[in-house]
């Protein structure tokens, strides 16, 4: 799995939402972050070096696109997180989260639906 810092992940999220994008477009979308233009260009270059982004030269500009799929990255990162902090067990993660955060009725209903679907899949498989 490609290791992506929090700042790099912010850039990736911009590009997962809209790509290809030039550095100037990424900078414009990140103006709320108060990051210097050079910082964002450094993050783009790091992500290219790591293989998380690809680029094409278009005139004087570079068009950046994700080289990794967002959902695949989320799966790998969440799996790594659970392995590191919770010995690969999901229940302690959920227990820890619910102890710190109130779970909305919508989230609770979605979790129940997920558990039901997993049980049905297990019964059918």
ABEGO torsion letter per residue (X at the ends): XBBBBAAAAAAAAAAAABOBBBAAAAAAAAAAAGBBAAAAAAAAAAAAAAGABBBBBBEABBBBBBABBAAAAAAAAAAAAAAAAAGGBAAAAAAAAAAABBBBAAAAAAAAAAAAAAAAAAAAX
